[in-house]
Amino acid sequence: MDPIQTLKPKDSTTLMVGFSLNTGATHYIIRIQNDDGFFREDQVSSSPAEIESLSPYTEYELSIMSANRGGRSQPSLPVTAKTVLPPPQLSTSSPSNDSIIVSWAPVAHAVQYSLSIYDFGSNTNMKYNTSDTNLTISGLAAGSLYAIKGFAWDLEGREGEGSLVINQTTRPPTPSFVNVSIVTINGVAGLSVSWKLDQDVYGSVQYHVLSDQNRTCNSTSSSCILSAVGCGEVHTIQVIALNTTGPSFPSSPVVFITFPCPPESLALVESTEGNCTLTWGTVPHADSYVAFFKRGDGTEETCNTTSNNCKYHCLCGYTYLLSVYAYNEAGSSPQGQILNYTTLPCCPEGVSVSVVSTDTLEIVWMASRGAELYQTRAADSSEVILCNDTAPVCALSDLSCDSPYSVVVTPCNEISGCNHACKAHTKDTAACMPMNLMLNPKNSSCVSVSWTANNRAANYTVSASGDDGQHTCTTSGNSCDITDLPCGSTYEVSVIATSAAGQSLPSYSDYLETEPCCPMNLTVEQVTQAVSNISWSHAKGAHSFITSLTSTRGHARCHTQDSHCLVGCITCGTNYTVTMEAFSKSGSMSNCTYEGFSSSACCPSGVRLYSIAGNSLRVYWRSAGSSHSYVTEMVGSSNNYTCTASPGASSCDFGNIQCGDVYHVMVAPLTPEGSKVLFCPQRLYSVTCSGSNVGTVIYRGKRSVN
């Protein structure tokens, strides 16, 4: 087999073998070995052939044999060749926007390194040689793409295997022409930051905006918004561009002051009537202020100033909404404190003070603007009475009577307080009530009324009210008489004082009871010989009665609440004086005298019945006096007999008597009017027959009249 014709390295691990082809050979076997004991045979089919998987920078001895089915030939003479250095493992970075650092690990047996840098932007290629393991390439374009490749040189001056091409971009250029302005998005304030874009920058660039007030935002365009910034903030803003290599240098700082904060500590002073001064605290970074004064009826005033106060015209009883805005180049402050200020309420007009009762003044006025509450104050020399109400009317009660009061209506509201500059009104209260009422009856129809008078100047009216109406008397002193009072009446007596301011309450009442009336009619009826029934007509005011029958032979009386009574122990045939004492419920008494009463004649005693000749009977009695006539009655079952005896007589005879019967016999005196005394007793007799004539008379007993 002919020796190998050509042998050269392809890269650090591959040798290219060139040889002559032999006729009849189906393939070739290349033997590779070195002094380190390496031995390998590779089968190849044609020339040139690549011997791979060798060690870099290593010397190898190669020989070749042709082969077919019959076997292989003898190896050719050996040829020696050495692989080249391996490629350096490049690592790149861009520390700034105009430089790239290339570094690599040392390659064994390398004496020098060569780097090739291709600029895509300018289509130029730059070459650099160095014996170090790193190289800084400056003067590059910012944000440009570069392709970097390198290889090592060995001692024999051979160029080693080239590295892989590495693409490296320089850092982006520093943003320029940075501008800041205020924007509002959905009611939230932010800073809109913009800058100029460099159109020649390679690849995507992100921009990072940052403020020293901890606000940041990112963008891939030429603007970005720092959101949620506050008032009165001083922001130092810079923009940094970033690509895959890293950040650019920050842009030149831009100082931006946001809109001022709203003024605080708003306060208002009503300096003089109708003039108010609004003050507030100054605000950092504010160039001027605008104050707004909005009145409750819609009227509005404004005031522009560079100081911290404004004056405006204010009226009583209005509510004002006061606000202040601060301004600078960034704009207006947000709305801040709104001072809700209500001026003092206006004094009420049309105040009217009137006496409505003895201790009460009613005060009425027209409602005043701005008043939510009215404080009514009434003061005299000894006391102060207050009344608080929301209505334009007030009643001050429990005032001292007959006293001059100074009345002031003070309007108030919760916010501004009370207006104490309203004028007073003077009013007297009504007269005082008379005290210590005393009644002194002078006679049955007249009473003297006296009291304690405690008014400065007043007239007094005494009233006695009863069921017959009212009796009065009037005086400016402290007593007067009421006359012509009827009997049996009860009166409620009181005194009222009347002054120019009004009438007092009636004094405490006292009750007067006149003597009860005597009954107009009184009747005495004798019930029995010793008992009489006395009755009388109604007596007004009388509650109980003591009725007396009085004579030289004794007296009798009864005590009752009725209009009649029975009186015992009456002596027959006696003249009596009739008197009555009528008492009221309270015990007052009237003495009443009536026409005398004469009791009836006495019933006779010793009444006997006996028979006499001629079929007759005789009734005998003992007369109580000779001035009376008597009537005798004899009543049987079938026959009745009557006989009237002349005065002084003591018997009566009855003829043609029916015997065999029982007779009731009564002897009674006759009254002067000729009537029979009804209460004399009856006697019962049986009259027997003796043949056809009267026989024996038998006494059966005595019985009273039914």
Residue pairs with C-beta under 8 A, 6 or more apart in sequence:
1 22
1 64
1 65
1 66
1 73
1 74
1 75
1 76
2 19
2 20
2 22
2 76
3 19
3 63
3 64
3 76
3 77
3 79
4 17
4 18
4 19
4 30
4 62
4 63
4 64
4 76
4 79
5 18
5 19
5 20
6 16
6 17
6 18
6 48
7 15
7 16
7 17
7 18
7 62
7 79
7 80
7 81
8 15
8 16
8 81
9 15
9 16
9 81
9 82
9 83
9 84
10 16
10 50
11 83
11 84
11 161
12 56
12 57
12 83
12 84
12 85
12 86
12 87
12 160
12 161
13 52
13 53
13 54
13 55
13 56
13 83
13 86
14 50
14 51
14 52
14 54
14 83
15 50
15 51
15 54
15 60
15 62
15 81
15 83
16 48
16 49
16 50
16 51
17 30
17 44
17 47
17 48
17 49
17 50
17 51
17 62
17 64
18 47
18 48
19 28
19 47
19 48
19 49
19 64
19 76
20 47
21 46
21 47
22 66
22 73
24 66
24 68
25 66
25 67
25 68
25 73
26 67
26 68
26 69
27 43
27 44
27 45
27 66
27 67
27 68
28 43
28 44
28 45
28 47
28 49
28 64
28 65
28 66
28 67
29 41
29 42
29 43
29 44
29 64
29 65
29 67
29 72
30 41
30 42
30 43
30 44
30 49
30 51
30 62
30 63
30 64
30 65
31 39
31 40
31 41
31 62
31 63
31 64
31 65
31 75
32 38
32 39
32 40
32 41
32 42
32 51
32 54
32 60
32 61
32 62
33 39
33 40
33 60
33 61
34 58
34 59
34 60
34 61
35 59
36 58
38 60
42 49
42 51
51 60
51 62
54 60
54 83
55 83
56 83
56 84
56 85
56 86
56 160
56 161
57 82
57 83
57 84
57 85
57 86
57 108
57 109
57 154
57 160
58 82
58 83
59 80
59 81
59 82
60 80
60 81
60 82
60 83
61 78
61 79
61 80
62 78
62 79
62 80
62 81
63 75
63 76
63 77
63 78
63 79
64 75
64 76
65 72
65 73
65 74
65 75
65 76
66 72
66 73
67 73
82 156
84 154
84 158
84 159
84 160
84 161
85 107
85 108
85 109
85 110
85 151
85 152
85 153
85 154
85 158
85 160
85 161
86 107
86 152
86 160
86 161
87 107
87 150
87 151
87 152
87 160
87 161
87 162
87 163
87 164
88 104
88 105
88 107
88 110
88 113
88 133
88 150
88 151
88 152
88 163
89 104
89 105
89 163
90 102
90 103
90 104
90 148
90 149
90 150
90 163
90 164
90 166
91 102
91 103
91 104
92 100
92 101
92 102
92 103
92 148
92 166
92 168
93 100
93 101
93 168
93 245
93 246
94 100
94 101
94 168
94 169
94 170
94 171
94 245
94 246
95 101
95 136
95 171
95 246
96 170
96 171
96 249
97 142
97 143
97 170
97 171
97 172
97 173
97 174
97 248
97 249
98 138
98 139
98 140
98 141
98 142
98 170
99 136
99 137
99 138
99 139
99 140
99 170
100 117
100 136
100 137
100 140
100 146
100 148
100 168
100 170
101 134
101 135
101 136
101 137
102 115
102 134
102 135
102 137
102 148
102 150
102 168
103 133
103 134
103 135
104 113
104 133
104 134
104 150
104 163
105 133
106 133
107 113
107 152
107 160
109 154
109 155
110 152
110 153
110 154
110 160
111 131
111 153
111 154
111 155
112 129
112 130
112 131
112 152
112 153
113 129
113 130
113 131
113 132
113 133
113 150
113 151
113 152
113 153
114 127
114 128
114 129
114 150
114 151
114 153
114 159
115 127
115 128
115 129
115 130
115 135
115 148
115 149
115 150
116 125
116 126
116 127
116 148
116 149
116 150
117 125
117 126
117 127
117 128
117 137
117 146
117 147
117 148
118 124
118 125
118 126
118 146
118 147
118 148
119 125
119 126
119 140
119 141
119 144
119 146
120 144
120 145
120 146
120 147
120 202
121 141
121 144
121 145
121 200
121 202
122 141
126 137
128 135
128 137
140 146
140 170
141 170
141 200
142 170
142 171
142 172
142 173
142 174
142 198
142 201
142 248
143 169
143 170
143 171
143 172
143 173
143 198
143 200
143 201
143 202
143 203
143 205
143 241
143 243
144 169
144 170
144 200
144 201
144 202
145 167
145 168
145 169
145 202
145 203
146 167
146 168
146 169
146 170
147 165
147 166
147 167
148 165
148 166
148 167
148 168
149 162
149 163
149 164
149 165
149 166
150 162
150 163
151 159
151 160
151 161
151 162
151 163
152 160
153 159
153 160
154 160
168 245
169 202
169 203
169 243
169 244
169 245
170 245
171 241
171 243
171 245
171 246
171 247
171 248
172 198
172 201
172 205
172 241
172 242
172 243
172 245
172 247
172 248
173 198
173 201
173 241
173 248
174 241
174 248
174 249
174 250
174 251
175 195
175 196
175 207
175 239
175 240
175 241
175 248
175 251
176 195
176 196
176 251
177 195
177 196
178 193
178 194
178 195
178 237
178 238
178 239
178 251
178 252
178 254
179 193
179 194
179 195
179 254
180 191
180 192
180 193
180 235
180 237
180 254
180 256
181 191
181 192
182 189
182 190
182 191
182 192
182 258
182 259
182 330
182 331
183 189
183 190
183 191
183 192
183 225
184 190
185 225
185 227
188 227
188 228
189 228
189 229
189 230
189 258
189 259
189 334
190 225
190 226
190 227
190 228
190 229
191 211
191 215
191 225
191 226
191 229
191 235
191 237
191 256
191 258
192 223
192 224
192 225
193 209
193 217
193 223
193 224
193 225
193 226
193 237
193 239
194 222
194 223
194 224
195 207
195 222
195 223
195 239
195 251
196 222
197 221
197 222
201 241
201 243
203 243
203 244
204 220
204 243
205 220
205 241
205 242
205 243
206 218
206 219
206 220
206 241
206 242
206 243
207 218
207 219
207 220
207 221
207 222
207 224
207 239
207 240
207 241
207 242
208 216
208 217
208 218
208 239
208 240
208 241
208 242
208 247
209 216
209 217
209 218
209 219
209 224
209 226
209 237
209 238
209 239
209 240
210 216
210 237
210 238
210 240
211 226
211 235
211 236
211 237
212 235
212 236
213 229
213 233
213 234
213 235
215 226
215 227
215 228
215 229
215 235
216 226
217 224
217 225
217 226
217 227
218 224
224 239
226 235
226 237
229 235
229 258
230 258
230 261
231 258
231 259
231 260
231 261
231 262
231 333
231 334
232 257
232 258
232 259
232 260
232 261
232 283
232 284
232 285
233 257
233 258
234 255
234 256
234 257
234 258
234 285
235 255
235 256
235 257
235 258
236 253
236 254
236 255
237 253
237 254
237 255
237 256
238 250
238 251
238 252
238 253
238 254
239 250
239 251
240 247
240 248
240 249
240 250
240 251
241 247
241 248
242 248
256 330
257 285
257 328
257 329
257 330
258 285
258 330
259 326
259 327
259 328
259 330
259 331
259 332
259 333
259 334
260 283
260 284
260 285
260 286
260 326
260 327
260 328
260 330
260 333
261 283
261 284
261 326
261 333
261 334
261 336
262 283
262 324
262 325
262 326
262 333
262 334
262 335
262 336
262 337
263 280
263 281
263 282
263 283
263 286
263 289
263 308
263 324
263 325
263 326
263 333
263 336
263 337
264 280
264 281
264 336
264 337
265 279
265 280
265 281
265 337
266 278
266 279
266 280
266 322
266 323
266 324
266 337
266 339
267 278
267 279
267 280
267 339
268 276
268 277
268 278
268 279
268 320
268 322
268 339
268 341
269 276
269 277
269 279
270 276
270 314
270 343
270 344
271 277
271 311
273 316
274 313
274 314
274 315
275 311
275 312
275 313
275 314
276 311
276 312
276 313
276 314
276 320
276 341
276 343
277 309
277 310
277 311
278 291
278 293
278 309
278 310
278 311
278 312
278 322
278 324
278 339
279 308
279 309
280 289
280 291
280 308
280 309
280 324
281 308
282 308
283 326
283 333
285 328
286 326
286 327
286 328
286 333
287 306
287 327
287 328
287 329
288 304
288 305
288 306
288 326
288 327
289 304
289 305
289 306
289 307
289 308
289 310
289 324
289 325
289 326
289 327
290 302
290 303
290 304
290 305
290 324
290 325
290 327
291 302
291 303
291 305
291 310
291 312
291 322
291 323
291 324
292 300
292 301
292 302
292 321
292 322
292 323
292 324
292 325
293 300
293 301
293 302
293 303
293 312
293 314
293 320
293 322
294 300
294 320
294 321
294 322
295 315
295 318
295 319
295 320
296 318
296 319
296 320
297 318
301 312
301 313
303 310
303 311
303 312
314 320
314 343
315 343
316 343
316 344
316 345
316 346
316 347
316 369
316 370
316 419
317 343
317 344
317 345
317 346
317 368
317 369
317 370
317 371
317 411
318 342
318 343
318 369
318 370
319 340
319 341
319 342
319 343
319 370
319 415
320 339
320 340
320 341
320 342
320 343
321 338
321 339
321 340
322 338
322 339
322 340
322 341
323 335
323 336
323 337
323 338
323 339
324 336
325 332
325 333
325 335
325 336
326 332
326 333
327 333
340 415
341 415
341 416
342 370
342 413
342 415
342 416
343 370
343 416
344 370
344 411
344 416
344 417
344 418
344 419
345 368
345 369
345 370
345 371
345 372
345 411
345 412
345 413
345 416
345 418
345 419
346 368
346 369
346 370
346 371
346 411
346 419
347 368
347 409
347 411
347 419
347 421
347 422
347 423
348 365
348 366
348 367
348 368
348 371
348 374
348 392
348 409
348 411
348 422
349 365
349 366
349 368
350 364
350 365
350 366
351 363
351 364
351 365
351 407
351 409
351 425
352 363
352 364
352 365
353 361
353 362
353 363
353 407
353 425
353 427
354 361
354 362
354 364
354 427
355 361
355 362
355 427
355 428
355 429
355 430
355 501
355 502
356 362
356 395
357 397
357 430
357 505
358 401
358 429
358 430
358 431
358 432
358 433
358 502
358 503
358 504
358 505
359 397
359 398
359 399
359 400
359 401
359 429
359 430
360 395
360 396
360 397
360 398
360 399
361 378
361 395
361 396
361 399
361 405
361 407
361 427
361 429
362 393
362 394
362 395
363 376
363 393
363 394
363 395
363 396
363 407
363 409
364 392
364 393
365 374
365 392
365 393
365 409
366 392
367 392
368 392
368 411
370 411
370 413
370 416
371 411
371 412
371 413
372 390
372 412
372 413
372 414
373 388
373 389
373 390
373 411
373 412
373 413
373 414
374 388
374 389
374 390
374 391
374 392
374 394
374 409
374 410
374 411
374 412
375 386
375 387
375 388
375 409
375 410
375 411
375 412
375 418
376 386
376 387
376 388
376 389
376 394
376 396
376 407
376 408
376 409
376 410
377 384
377 385
377 386
377 387
377 407
377 408
377 410
378 384
378 385
378 387
378 396
378 399
378 405
378 406
378 407
379 385
379 405
379 406
380 399
380 400
380 403
380 404
380 405
380 406
381 403
382 400
383 400
385 396
385 397
385 398
385 399
387 394
387 395
387 396
394 409
396 405
396 407
399 405
399 429
400 429
401 429
401 430
401 431
401 432
401 433
401 455
401 504
402 428
402 429
402 430
402 431
402 432
402 454
402 455
402 456
402 458
402 499
402 501
403 428
403 429
404 426
404 427
404 428
405 426
405 427
405 428
405 429
406 424
406 425
406 426
407 424
407 425
407 426
407 427
408 422
408 423
408 424
408 425
409 422
410 418
410 419
410 420
410 422
411 418
411 419
411 422
412 418
412 419
427 501
428 499
428 500
428 501
429 501
429 502
430 499
430 501
430 502
430 503
430 504
431 455
431 458
431 497
431 498
431 499
431 501
431 502
431 503
431 504
432 454
432 455
432 497
432 504
433 497
433 504
433 505
433 506
433 507
434 451
434 452
434 453
434 454
434 460
434 478
434 495
434 496
434 497
434 504
434 507
435 451
435 452
435 454
435 507
435 508
436 451
436 452
437 449
437 450
437 451
437 493
437 494
437 495
437 507
437 508
437 509
437 510
438 449
438 450
438 451
438 510
439 447
439 448
439 449
439 493
439 510
439 512
440 447
440 448
440 449
440 450
441 447
441 448
441 512
442 448
442 481
444 485
444 487
444 514
444 515
444 590
445 483
445 484
445 485
445 486
445 487
445 514
446 481
446 482
446 483
446 484
446 485
447 464
447 481
447 482
447 485
447 493
447 512
448 479
448 480
448 481
449 462
449 473
449 479
449 480
449 481
449 482
449 493
449 495
450 478
450 479
451 460
451 478
451 479
451 495
451 507
452 478
453 460
453 477
453 478
453 497
455 497
455 499
455 504
456 499
457 499
457 500
458 476
458 497
458 498
458 499
458 504
459 474
459 475
459 476
459 497
459 498
459 499
460 474
460 475
460 476
460 477
460 478
460 480
460 495
460 496
460 497
460 498
461 472
461 473
461 474
461 495
461 496
461 498
462 472
462 473
462 474
462 475
462 480
462 482
462 493
462 494
462 495
463 470
463 471
463 472
463 493
463 494
463 495
463 496
463 506
464 470
464 471
464 472
464 482
464 485
464 491
464 492
464 493
464 512
465 491
465 492
465 493
466 489
466 490
466 491
466 492
467 489
467 490
468 486
468 489
471 482
471 483
471 484
471 485
471 491
472 482
473 480
473 481
473 482
474 480
482 493
485 491
485 512
485 514
486 514
487 514
487 515
487 516
487 517
487 518
487 540
487 541
487 590
488 514
488 515
488 516
488 517
488 539
488 540
488 541
488 542
488 584
489 513
489 514
489 540
489 541
490 511
490 512
490 513
490 514
490 541
491 511
491 512
491 513
491 514
492 509
492 510
492 511
493 509
493 510
493 511
493 512
494 506
494 507
494 508
494 509
494 510
495 506
495 507
496 503
496 504
496 505
496 506
496 507
497 503
497 504
498 504
513 541
513 584
513 585
513 586
513 588
514 541
514 588
515 541
515 584
515 588
515 589
515 590
516 539
516 540
516 541
516 542
516 543
516 582
516 583
516 584
516 588
516 589
516 590
517 539
517 540
517 541
517 542
517 582
517 590
518 539
518 542
518 580
518 582
518 590
518 592
519 536
519 537
519 538
519 539
519 542
519 563
519 580
519 582
519 592
520 537
520 539
521 536
521 537
522 534
522 535
522 536
522 537
522 547
522 578
522 580
522 592
522 594
523 534
523 535
523 536
524 532
524 533
524 534
524 549
524 576
524 578
524 597
525 532
525 533
525 534
525 535
526 532
526 533
526 570
526 599
526 600
526 679
527 533
527 566
527 679
528 679
529 570
529 572
529 600
529 602
529 603
529 679
529 680
530 568
530 569
530 570
530 571
530 572
531 566
531 567
531 568
531 570
532 549
532 556
532 566
532 567
532 570
532 597
532 599
533 564
533 565
533 566
533 567
534 547
534 549
534 558
534 564
534 565
534 566
534 567
534 578
535 563
535 564
536 545
536 547
536 563
536 564
536 580
537 563
538 563
539 545
539 582
541 582
541 584
542 582
542 583
542 584
542 590
543 561
543 583
543 584
543 585
544 559
544 560
544 561
544 582
544 583
545 559
545 560
545 561
545 565
545 580
545 581
545 582
545 583
546 557
546 558
546 559
546 580
546 581
546 583
547 557
547 558
547 560
547 565
547 567
547 578
547 579
547 580
548 555
548 556
548 557
548 578
548 579
548 580
548 581
549 555
549 556
549 557
549 567
549 570
549 576
549 577
549 578
549 597
550 576
550 577
550 579
551 571
551 574
551 575
551 576
551 577
553 571
553 574
554 569
554 571
555 576
556 567
556 568
556 569
556 570
557 567
558 565
558 566
558 567
559 565
570 576
570 599
571 599
572 599
572 600
572 601
572 602
572 603
572 624
573 598
573 599
573 600
573 601
573 602
573 624
573 625
574 598
574 599
575 596
575 597
575 598
575 599
576 596
576 597
576 598
576 599
577 593
577 596
578 593
578 594
578 595
578 596
578 597
579 591
579 592
579 593
579 594
580 591
580 592
580 593
580 594
581 589
581 590
581 591
581 592
582 589
582 590
582 592
583 589
600 669
600 671
600 677
601 624
601 625
601 628
601 669
601 670
601 671
601 677
602 624
602 625
602 669
603 624
603 667
603 668
603 669
603 677
603 679
603 680
603 681
604 621
604 622
604 623
604 624
604 630
604 650
604 667
604 669
604 680
605 621
605 622
605 624
606 620
606 621
606 622
607 619
607 620
607 621
607 665
607 667
607 683
608 619
608 620
608 621
609 617
609 618
609 619
609 620
609 634
609 663
609 665
609 683
609 685
609 697
609 699
610 617
610 618
610 620
610 697
611 617
611 618
611 687
611 694
611 695
611 696
611 697
612 618
612 653
614 655
615 655
615 656
615 657
615 659
615 693
615 694
616 653
616 654
616 655
616 656
616 657
616 694
617 634
617 653
617 654
617 657
617 687
617 694
617 697
618 651
618 652
618 653
618 654
619 632
619 634
619 643
619 651
619 652
619 653
619 654
619 665
619 667
620 650
620 651
621 630
621 650
621 651
621 667
622 650
623 630
623 648
623 649
623 650
624 669
626 647
626 648
627 647
628 647
628 669
628 670
629 644
629 645
629 646
629 647
629 669
629 670
630 644
630 645
630 649
630 652
630 667
630 668
630 669
630 670
631 642
631 643
631 644
631 645
631 667
631 668
631 669
631 670
631 676
632 642
632 643
632 644
632 645
632 652
632 665
632 666
632 667
633 640
633 641
633 642
633 664
633 665
633 666
633 668
634 640
634 641
634 642
634 654
634 663
634 664
634 665
635 641
635 663
635 664
636 658
636 661
636 662
636 663
636 664
637 661
637 662
638 658
638 661
639 657
639 658
639 661
641 654
641 657
643 652
643 653
643 654
644 652
644 670
645 651
645 652
652 667
657 687
657 694
658 687
659 687
659 688
659 689
659 690
659 692
659 693
659 694
659 695
660 687
660 688
660 689
661 686
661 687
662 684
662 685
662 686
662 687
662 700
663 684
663 685
663 686
663 687
664 682
664 683
664 684
664 703
665 682
665 683
665 684
665 685
666 680
666 681
666 682
666 683
666 705
667 680
668 676
668 677
668 678
668 680
669 677
669 680
670 676
670 677
671 677
678 705
679 704
679 705
680 705
681 702
681 703
681 704
681 705
682 702
682 703
682 704
682 705
683 699
683 700
683 701
683 702
683 703
684 699
684 700
684 701
684 702
684 703
685 697
685 698
685 699
685 700
686 697
686 698
686 700
687 694
687 695
687 697
687 698
688 694
688 695
688 696
688 697
688 698
689 695
690 696
